Amino acid sequence: MDRQNLYIISRPLKFFFILFLYNLISNKTLEAQEKPLVIEKLNEHLYLYTTFQTYNGTPVSSNALYLITEDGVVLFDTPWDPTQYQPLLDSIQQKHNKKVIAIYATHWHEDRAGGFAFYNKKGIPTYATDLTNKLLADNKKAIATHIVNTGEMIYVGGERFQMDFFGAGHSLDNTVIWFPVYQVLHGGCFIKSAQATDLGFTGDGDIKQWKPSLARLMAHYPDIELVIPGHDDWRKNGHIKATNRLLDTAN
């Protein structure tokens, strides 16, 4: 068989091979999207977990973190999907052989503090700012059992983190969590994903104040290695810049 005939035969084989790989990748992606709880490792101590809800008829992911410490696991925000409150605890116990010992919410909405009632009944200490607790109470939601002061370093089981408030934005009480050892910022809903095309729900926030609040955050954290936005794809770069651009359009 000459080289020309071999090339003619190989072309359809190459096409079917590419099609096979595409279907394989697509199926894996679909399988991941169909899981109600996805846990991904950021480093030896920080893990990202994602749950999902439907917003305006479209499935939307909600990103949150947990920190492995010598004393146990600290959650940062509760699952958006209430059916995942217990499975998250079970998954952490199975994966790390540790219990969740504390939960911090970055603001009062359901995708951050919605699980407080469930976890309070479990006897797990829950934490939020005084403003977040006030907004939860005003909206007849379960409040945190403990008040956290922003701007103070918190030490737990050989790890440390800090909850900071730079002003209103997505909500009046939106805070962020800073992990100085790992240079990771959990932005919650204060930071939009670079994938986002709009600011999402802003009915409980202050768009006018969001941009100056964001400017204070950028001045406070000059060296961030990884930013985790509250929703959508977190793997892209430029989440803070993307949030700024969306605010420029909105304002």
N, C-alpha and C positions, 0 to 999 in steps of 0.2 A: 504493500500500500504506500502510495507516494504521500509527501508532506501536505499537499493541497487537500487530498481526500481526508487525511487525518484531522486537519484543521476544521473542515466542514462538519465532521462527526463530533469534534470536541466542543464546538460552539453550543449546540443544544444541551450537552452534558453540563457545561459551565452555567447555562441559564437555569437548569433544574437544580443545580447545587446552590446557586445564589438564592433561588426561590425557597429551597429547603431551609437555609439558614435564616432567611427573613421570617418564615413561618415559625421557626423555633424560637427566635427572639421575641416575636410578637406574642406567642403563647405564654412565654415566661413573664413578659410585661403585664399581660392581661391577668395571669395568675396572681401576680403581686398586687395588682389593683383590686382584685376581688377579696383579698385577705382583709378582714376588719381591723387587724392590728399588725403593724409591721415594726420590728425592732432592728436597729442598725447600730453597729459599733463605731464610735468616733475615735476613741482611744481606750486605754486599759481601764479607765474609770468613768468615762462619759459615754452614754448611749442615747440615741435619738429614737423616740417611738412616734409612730404616726397612726392616727385614727381618722375616720371619715364620717361626713354627714352630707346631706343634700341641701344646697343653698340655691334658691331660684331655679330649681329643677335640675341642677348640675351637681354631680358628686365633687366634693371639695375635701382636700386633705388638711389635717391639723397637726402641726409639728410640735413636739414637746420633748423634754429631756429627763433623764434620771442620772444620778451620780452614785457610784459605788464607793462606799466608805468602809472603814474598819468596823464601824458600829452598825451598819445597815445601809439601806438604799434611801436616797432623798429624791422625791419626785418634784419636777417643776412643771406645774399645770396638770390638770386631770384630763382624762380622755374626753373628746367631744361626743363620742358615741357611748351612751350610758350602758349598753350591753357589754362594753369592754372594761368596766370598772374592776370587776373581779378577775377576768382573764389577764389583765395587766399584772395584778398582784401574783397570780398563779405563774405566769410566764417568768417574772423576775425571780420568784422562789425556785422554780425549776432550773433556770439558766444560771443563777448565781448562788443559790443556796443561802439567800439573805432575805430578810423581811424589809418591807417599806416602813421606815421609822418617822418620816416627816413628809409633808406635802406643802409646797409653796405655790400660790397662784399669782400670776403677773397682772391680772385685772379681773373684774367681776363677771364677765360674760360666761355663757355656758361652756364655751370651748376651753376655758381656763379654770373656772372655779365651780363648774356644774356638778362635779363629783363630791363636793364638800359634805353634803348630807350623808352620802353613802359611806365615805371614809370616816366621818365623825362617829357614826354608829359602830364602825369597826374599832374605834378607839385609837386611830392613828392621828397624831397631832397635825393640825392644819394651820397654815400661816398665811397672812395677808396684811397689807397695810391698813391703817385705821380708815383711810378713805375708801379702800376696796370693801372693807366690812360695812361701812356706812351705806355704800351703794347697794351691796347685797341685801342688807336689811330693808332699805327703801323699796327694793323690788321683791321683797318677801321671799328671798332666797336664804339658804343655809349660810351662816357666816363661819369664818375661821375661828378656831379655838384659841389661837394665839395671834398677837399683833407683832409685826416685824417692823423695825425702824430702818428706813432706807439709808443708804450711805455708810452702813456699818458692816465690817467684815464678819462673816459668820463661819465658825469653825465646827466641823462635825467629823469625827472619826478620822483625823489626819488629813482631811480635805478642807478647802475653804472656797467661799463664794460670797457675792455681794449683790443685794437687790438695790437698784438705783431708780430714781424717778427724776425725769428731766422736764416734766410738764405735760400738759394735755396733748392728745393727738387722736388716735383711733378711739380712745375713751378718755374720760377725765382722769382716770387713775392708772393708766397703763405704765407698768414698770418693766425693766429688763433685768436679766441676771448675768453677772459678769464672773467668769472663772479665770482669775489672774494667772494661775499656774499654766493653764492650757491656752490662754489668750482666745477663749471662745466666748462669744456673746449670744445669749439666748434673747432674741429680740421680741418674742411674743408677737402680738398683733400691732405693736408699735412700728415694726419693720415689715414692709411688704417684700414679697419675693421678686427677684428680677424677672420672673415669668409673668407677674401680675400686669394686667392691662388697665386696672383702675384701683381705686382705694378701697373698694368693697363697702361694707356697711359702715357709715359714719354718723348714724343718727344719735349715738350717745357720746360723740366726741366733739372735738373742736378743731376744724380744719385750719382755721386761721393761726392757731397756736402750735399746730403740729410741726411746721417747718422750723420755727425758732427753737422748739423743744428738741428737734432732731439735730440742729446745729450745736446745741449744748452737749448732746451725746457725743458727736464727732470730736468736739474739742476735748472732752473728758477721756476718750479712748483713742489715742493716736495710733496705737499698734494693735489691731485686731487681726487675728489669723483666720478666724472662721465666724461667720454670722449666720445664725439660724433664724429665718423668718417664721412668722406664725403659721403661714399657710403656703401651699403650693411647693414647687421644686426648691429645695434648699441647696442643691449641689452647685448651682450656678454661682458665679461671682457677681459682685456689684449690687447687692440687695439694698444697701443704704443709698447709693447713688440713684438707683431705680425709684426708691421711695421719694427722694428729692424731686425727681423729674415728674412723677405723678402729682406731687403737691404743687409744683409750678403750674401744671396744667389745670389743676382744680382751683387754684387761687387766681 
